[in-house]
Amino acid sequence: MGKTLTCGALPLFRTFILGIAILTTTPCGAQTASSSHVKTEKMDLPARFNASLPMTIAEMDSWAEGSVKFPPQSHVVDILSFGQPAMFRRLEIASLSVPNGQRSAWSDRWYDLLEFQTSAQEFCSLARPVIQGPESAMRMAVAGSFVRDCFKPEDRALVLRKDTPNRAVLDYFDSYQGPASKGIAVPYDDRLASAAADIILNGKDHESRSAAFTIIEQKSARAEAALLSIYKGLQDTKRKDDVALAFLRSNNPEGKRIAQEVCLRKSTDPMCSNSDPLAGMEPGKDPPKPSIAAIQTSKDRLAGMGFSRVASLDVEAIETDSVEIMLLEAGYGYGFDVETGMFPNGHDSLLRNLARLTSPALDAAVFEEIAPSDDVGPYELRAYLNGKRYSIKANNLGDWYDVDAALKLLDSVLADQKPEFGLLPLPTEDQTLIVIGGPKAAIDLAVKAKLIRRGDVGRAEQLGKDFENEVLEILRTK
């Protein structure tokens, strides 16, 4: 939903050092505008926000290009991931009208849109009946999100069904983003081999390589045999090499030999390097876990102040008495990187996530970002609620959020319509920021008790830019 950054006709580019991406900007990428004034006027929500969703590939293409016939794409994707029933139903309605010959491609587009979202439990409650139901375009569209964020051990048979998209099956077996990353056992099944074979044959290069490594991660003789069989059936040399390299992470003699032969031809491939970037590094040590009594005390104290959702936290699971982490886990905190790496920055998505901290105060609010047409001028951020539109000019800081403008907009909406709720940015020592939101009385009590304190919203950006400048200076002196 973002695009490569440009600044007028001048490109912005990233420099990579030690695996860190550094955005180098030109002076025109940091235009500023006053963000001190929020304008309030009577105005209903624009009709496009209630429009139907795309039903054909042509409409999906038009939507991706910014067609105003449909709701803003980021609005739809965020609201879906939050699990709003009305938006979920709109997607279901659209899915029923997709032409038969386009169902797979249409669903795949939605899979892409939702791939990097974190789905709320409200989404899971809506998606589960769809996953349990018969084959459908809707089932294919939400299967990946379900596997990554909603899966329970009893869902295994549902995921391994033949009508589950092969990408979702691979996500299920992926040790980094699937159920295994949450400590859920994922035994090998031949359904992985059939899914991986399709992706290796027909997917993009990076998908093909990833599929091969997902099979090898299973540490199963059956999995290794399946990958060898797939390898031997390939005709494309590059695909064969990518699959072969996965065997470097196995103990399969035949696979290892093939992989080593590939490395003789491709010594520059990262998998063929003799150097281990983690060699010599001591594994990090977790801090001592506080006692259950200490965790319970912190939990009770926060709940007593008015952060009521903290009361439902499982003291055995959270393993910390950190106030910040408890508030984050209970949905009163949102942490984010103030550098977005894209243009437009997506302030509207940031606003939606921050507004959720004050639920139910801003549940009905709708947010919009009007990006500068020439990549240079200021943004305009908008909020719609109860027949009013609130708007503020936001600084164009390149690929950095104007967090100050976003918070001022939200503060104005809350002050006008829900003054009993508030937001508080916390101090930071890097380019990430945590914002706490909820009942204002609870926030005030926590501040008074010195459990939390207000931070400088501009510090995260400044620290991030200082670090970039340090790295760039190192590059210049080499």
C-alpha positions in Angstrom: 0.0 0.0 0.0 3.1 2.2 0.2 5.4 2.9 -2.7 9.1 3.7 -3.3 9.9 7.0 -1.9 10.7 9.9 -4.2 11.2 13.6 -3.5 10.0 15.5 -6.5 12.3 14.1 -9.2 15.0 13.2 -6.8 15.1 9.5 -5.6 15.4 8.6 -2.0 17.5 5.5 -1.5 18.5 3.1 1.2 22.1 2.2 2.2 22.7 -1.1 3.8 25.4 -1.7 6.4 25.7 -4.6 8.8 22.2 -5.6 7.7 20.7 -2.3 8.7 18.7 -0.3 6.2 19.4 3.5 6.2 17.2 5.9 4.3 19.1 8.7 2.8 16.9 11.7 2.1 17.3 14.9 0.2 16.4 18.2 1.9 13.1 18.4 0.1 11.9 15.2 1.8 11.4 17.0 5.1 8.9 19.8 4.4 7.2 21.1 7.4 3.8 22.7 8.1 2.2 23.9 11.3 0.6 21.0 13.1 -0.7 23.0 16.0 -4.2 23.7 14.9 -7.0 21.1 14.5 -9.9 22.3 12.4 -13.4 21.1 13.3 -16.4 21.3 11.0 -19.8 19.6 10.5 -19.4 16.9 7.8 -20.8 13.4 7.3 -18.5 10.5 6.4 -17.7 10.5 2.7 -19.9 7.9 0.9 -16.9 5.9 -0.4 -16.2 4.6 3.0 -19.4 2.7 2.9 -19.0 1.5 -0.7 -18.9 -2.2 -1.7 -15.6 -3.9 -2.0 -13.9 -5.1 -5.3 -15.5 -8.2 -6.8 -13.2 -8.7 -9.9 -9.5 -8.7 -10.7 -10.0 -5.5 -12.8 -11.6 -3.8 -9.8 -8.8 -5.0 -7.5 -6.3 -3.5 -9.9 -8.3 -0.2 -9.9 -8.5 -0.2 -6.2 -4.7 -0.7 -5.8 -4.2 2.3 -8.0 -6.3 4.4 -5.7 -9.8 4.4 -7.3 -12.2 6.5 -5.2 -15.0 4.1 -6.1 -14.0 2.0 -3.2 -13.1 2.7 0.4 -9.4 3.5 1.0 -7.5 0.2 1.0 -5.7 0.8 4.2 -9.0 1.5 6.0 -10.5 -1.7 4.8 -7.5 -3.9 5.6 -7.1 -2.4 9.1 -10.8 -2.6 10.0 -10.9 -6.2 8.7 -7.9 -7.2 10.9 -9.5 -5.5 13.9 -12.5 -7.9 13.3 -15.3 -5.4 12.7 -18.3 -7.5 11.8 -19.7 -5.0 9.2 -16.5 -4.9 7.2 -16.1 -8.7 7.4 -19.6 -9.1 6.1 -18.8 -6.7 3.2 -15.9 -8.9 2.2 -18.1 -12.0 2.4 -20.7 -10.3 0.1 -18.0 -9.3 -2.4 -16.6 -12.9 -2.3 -19.9 -14.3 -3.4 -19.9 -12.2 -6.6 -16.4 -13.0 -7.8 -16.5 -14.7 -11.3 -15.7 -18.4 -11.1 -12.5 -18.0 -13.2 -11.2 -15.3 -10.9 -11.8 -16.8 -7.5 -8.3 -18.0 -6.9 -6.6 -14.8 -8.1 -9.1 -12.6 -6.2 -8.5 -14.6 -3.0 -4.8 -14.4 -3.5 -4.9 -10.6 -3.7 -6.7 -10.5 -0.3 -4.1 -13.0 1.1 -1.4 -10.5 0.1 -3.2 -7.5 1.6 -3.7 -9.3 5.0 -0.3 -11.0 5.1 1.5 -8.5 7.3 -1.4 -7.6 9.5 -1.9 -8.9 13.0 -5.4 -10.1 13.3 -7.4 -9.4 16.5 -9.3 -12.1 18.4 -12.5 -10.5 17.1 -11.3 -11.3 13.6 -10.6 -14.9 14.6 -14.1 -15.3 16.0 -15.5 -14.2 12.6 -13.1 -16.2 10.5 -13.4 -19.5 12.3 -16.9 -20.4 11.0 -15.6 -19.6 7.5 -12.6 -21.9 7.9 -14.9 -24.6 9.3 -17.3 -24.1 6.4 -17.2 -25.4 2.8 -14.7 -24.3 0.1 -15.2 -20.7 -0.9 -13.4 -17.6 -2.1 -13.8 -16.1 1.4 -12.2 -19.1 3.0 -9.2 -18.8 0.7 -8.9 -15.1 1.3 -8.7 -15.3 5.1 -7.0 -18.7 5.5 -3.5 -17.2 5.9 -4.5 -14.7 8.7 -6.4 -17.5 10.4 -3.3 -19.8 10.4 -0.9 -17.1 11.7 -3.1 -15.5 14.4 -6.1 -17.7 15.2 -4.9 -21.3 15.0 -5.6 -23.7 17.8 -4.3 -27.3 18.0 -7.8 -28.7 17.2 -7.8 -26.8 13.9 -5.1 -28.9 12.3 -7.5 -30.9 10.1 -9.1 -27.7 8.9 -5.8 -26.3 7.8 -4.7 -29.5 6.0 -7.8 -29.6 3.9 -7.3 -29.7 0.1 -9.1 -26.5 -0.4 -6.8 -24.5 2.0 -4.5 -22.4 -0.1 -1.0 -23.8 -0.4 0.4 -20.6 0.9 -1.6 -21.0 4.1 -0.4 -24.6 4.5 3.2 -23.3 4.2 2.5 -20.6 6.8 1.1 -23.3 9.1 4.4 -25.3 8.9 6.6 -22.2 9.0 8.5 -22.2 12.3 8.9 -18.4 12.4 5.3 -17.2 11.8 3.1 -20.3 12.2 1.8 -22.0 15.3 5.2 -23.4 16.1 6.4 -19.9 16.9 3.8 -19.9 19.7 4.9 -23.2 21.1 2.3 -25.3 19.4 3.5 -28.7 18.1 3.2 -29.0 14.3 3.9 -32.6 13.2 4.9 -33.2 9.6 2.2 -34.1 7.1 2.5 -34.9 3.4 0.1 -32.0 2.7 3.1 -29.8 3.2 5.0 -31.6 0.4 2.2 -31.1 -2.1 1.8 -27.5 -1.1 5.5 -26.8 -1.3 5.8 -28.6 -4.7 3.2 -26.2 -6.2 4.9 -23.1 -4.8 8.3 -24.3 -5.9 7.1 -24.9 -9.4 4.8 -22.0 -9.8 5.7 -19.3 -7.2 8.0 -16.4 -7.3 11.7 -17.1 -6.8 11.8 -16.0 -3.2 8.6 -18.0 -2.5 10.1 -21.1 -4.1 13.2 -20.9 -2.0 11.3 -20.2 1.2 9.1 -23.3 0.5 12.1 -25.5 0.3 13.5 -24.3 3.6 10.1 -24.7 5.2 10.2 -28.4 4.3 13.7 -28.8 5.7 12.8 -27.1 8.9 10.5 -30.0 9.8 13.6 -32.2 10.7 11.8 -35.2 9.3 13.2 -38.0 7.0 9.8 -38.0 5.2 10.1 -34.3 4.6 13.7 -34.6 3.3 12.7 -37.4 1.0 9.8 -35.3 -0.3 12.1 -32.4 -1.1 14.5 -34.6 -2.9 11.7 -35.9 -5.0 10.6 -32.3 -5.8 14.2 -31.4 -6.6 14.7 -34.2 -9.1 11.5 -33.3 -11.0 12.6 -29.7 -11.6 13.8 -28.5 -15.0 14.6 -24.9 -14.1 18.3 -24.7 -13.1 17.9 -21.7 -10.7 14.9 -23.3 -9.0 16.9 -26.6 -8.6 19.8 -24.7 -7.1 17.6 -22.8 -4.6 15.9 -26.0 -3.5 19.2 -27.8 -3.2 20.7 -25.2 -0.9 18.0 -26.0 1.7 19.7 -29.3 2.3 22.6 -27.5 3.9 20.3 -27.3 6.9 19.7 -31.0 6.9 21.6 -34.2 7.6 20.4 -35.9 4.5 23.6 -37.3 2.8 22.4 -37.1 -0.8 20.9 -33.7 -0.3 24.0 -32.3 1.4 26.2 -33.6 -1.5 23.9 -31.8 -4.0 23.9 -28.6 -2.0 27.7 -28.6 -1.7 28.0 -29.0 -5.5 25.8 -26.0 -5.9 28.0 -24.0 -3.5 31.1 -24.8 -5.7 29.3 -22.9 -8.5 27.6 -20.2 -6.3 30.1 -19.5 -3.6 28.7 -16.0 -3.1 25.3 -17.2 -2.1 24.7 -16.4 1.6 23.9 -20.1 2.3 27.4 -21.1 0.9 29.3 -18.7 3.0 31.7 -20.3 5.5 31.2 -17.4 7.9 28.5 -17.5 10.5 27.4 -14.0 11.5 26.4 -15.3 14.9 29.7 -17.1 15.6 31.3 -16.1 18.8 28.2 -14.3 20.1 27.0 -15.2 23.5 23.2 -16.0 23.6 21.3 -13.3 25.4 20.2 -14.0 28.9 16.6 -13.4 29.9 16.2 -11.2 33.0 15.2 -13.0 36.2 11.5 -13.7 36.2 9.7 -12.0 39.1 7.6 -14.0 41.5 3.9 -14.7 40.8 3.1 -12.5 43.8 5.0 -9.5 42.4 3.3 -10.0 39.0 -0.1 -10.2 40.7 0.6 -7.1 42.8 1.4 -5.0 39.6 -1.6 -6.4 37.9 -4.0 -5.6 40.7 -2.5 -2.1 41.1 -3.1 -1.3 37.4 -6.6 -2.8 37.4 -7.5 -0.9 40.5 -6.4 2.4 38.9 -9.0 1.8 36.1 -7.1 -0.2 33.5 -9.8 -2.9 33.9 -8.6 -5.2 31.0 -5.4 -5.9 32.9 -7.4 -7.9 35.4 -7.9 -10.6 32.7 -4.2 -11.2 32.1 -2.8 -14.6 33.0 0.0 -14.1 35.5 1.6 -17.4 34.5 1.7 -16.3 30.9 3.0 -12.7 31.0 6.1 -13.6 33.1 6.8 -9.9 34.0 5.7 -7.3 36.4 6.6 -4.5 33.9 3.8 -1.9 33.8 4.5 -1.1 30.1 4.3 -4.8 29.0 1.1 -5.4 31.0 -0.6 -2.3 29.5 0.6 -3.5 26.0 -0.7 -7.0 26.6 -4.1 -5.7 27.8 -4.6 -3.4 24.8 -3.8 -0.1 26.5 -0.5 0.4 24.8 0.6 0.4 21.2 4.3 0.3 20.2 5.6 1.2 16.7 8.6 2.4 14.7 8.3 6.1 13.9 10.1 5.4 10.6 7.8 3.9 8.0 10.1 3.1 5.1 7.4 4.1 2.6 5.4 6.9 1.0 2.7 7.8 1.8 3.5 7.1 5.5 0.1 5.7 6.4 -0.8 8.1 9.3 -4.4 6.9 9.0 -3.3 3.4 10.0 -1.4 4.8 12.9 -4.4 6.8 14.0 -6.6 3.7 13.8 -4.3 1.7 16.0 -3.9 4.5 18.5 -7.6 5.1 18.6 -8.2 1.4 19.6 -6.4 2.1 22.9 -9.3 4.2 24.0 -12.0 1.7 23.1 -14.9 2.1 23.1 -14.5 5.9 22.9 -13.4 6.1 19.3 -14.7 2.8 18.0 -17.0 4.6 15.5 -14.3 7.0 14.3 -13.0 6.8 10.8 -9.5 8.1 9.8 -8.1 9.4 6.5 -4.7 10.5 5.3 -4.5 12.9 2.4 -0.9 12.6 1.1 0.9 15.4 -0.8 0.4 14.9 -4.5 4.0 15.9 -5.3 5.7 14.0 -2.4 6.9 17.4 -1.0 4.0 19.3 0.6 2.3 18.6 4.0 -0.1 15.8 4.7 -3.7 16.4 5.9 -5.0 14.0 8.6 -8.7 13.6 9.1 -11.0 12.0 11.6 -14.8 11.6 11.2 -17.1 11.0 14.1 -20.8 11.7 14.8 -21.3 14.2 11.9 -18.0 16.1 12.5 -14.7 16.1 10.6 -11.5 17.0 12.4 -8.5 17.8 10.3 -4.9 18.9 10.9 -1.9 19.6 8.7 1.0 17.1 9.3 4.6 17.7 8.5 6.1 15.7 5.6 9.1 14.3 7.3 10.1 11.9 4.5 9.5 8.4 5.7 8.9 9.4 9.3 5.5 9.8 11.0 4.5 13.2 12.3 3.5 11.6 15.6 2.8 15.0 17.2 0.2 15.8 14.6 -1.5 12.4 14.9 -1.7 12.7 18.7 -3.0 16.3 18.5 -5.8 15.2 16.2 -6.8 12.3 18.5 -6.6 14.5 21.6 -8.9 17.0 19.9 -11.5 14.4 19.0 -11.4 12.9 22.5 -11.6 16.4 24.2 -14.6 17.2 22.1 -16.6 14.0 22.3 -15.0 11.7 24.9 -13.1 13.8 27.4 -12.9 11.0 29.9 -10.3 9.2 27.7 -6.8 10.2 26.9 -3.4 9.2 25.4 0.1 9.4 26.7 3.4 8.9 24.8 6.1 7.2 26.9 9.8 8.1 27.0 12.0 6.2 24.5 15.7 5.5 23.9 15.4 4.5 20.3 13.3 5.2 17.2 10.3 3.2 18.5 7.6 4.7 20.6 4.9 3.4 22.9 1.7 5.3 23.4 -0.6 4.5 26.3 -4.3 5.1 26.0 -7.4 4.6 28.1 -9.4 6.2 30.8 -7.8 9.5 31.6 -8.3 9.0 35.3 -6.4 5.8 35.2 -3.6 7.4 33.2 -3.4 10.3 35.6 -3.2 7.9 38.6 -0.4 5.9 37.0 1.5 9.1 36.3 1.0 10.3 39.8 2.2 7.0 41.2 5.3 7.3 38.9 4.4 4.0 37.1 4.5 5.8 33.8 5.6 9.3 32.6 5.1 11.4 29.5 7.8 11.3 26.9 8.9 13.6 24.1 7.1 12.5 20.9 9.9 13.9 18.8 12.7 12.0 20.5 12.2 8.7 18.7 12.6 10.4 15.3 15.6 12.4 16.5 17.4 9.3 17.9 16.7 7.4 14.7 18.0 10.1 12.5 21.1 10.5 14.7 21.8 6.8 14.3 21.5 7.1 10.5 23.9 10.0 10.5 26.4 8.1 12.5 26.3 5.1 10.1 26.5 7.4 7.1 29.6 9.1 8.6 31.2 5.6 8.9 30.4 4.9 5.3 31.9 8.2 4.2 35.2 7.7 6.1 35.8 4.1 4.8 
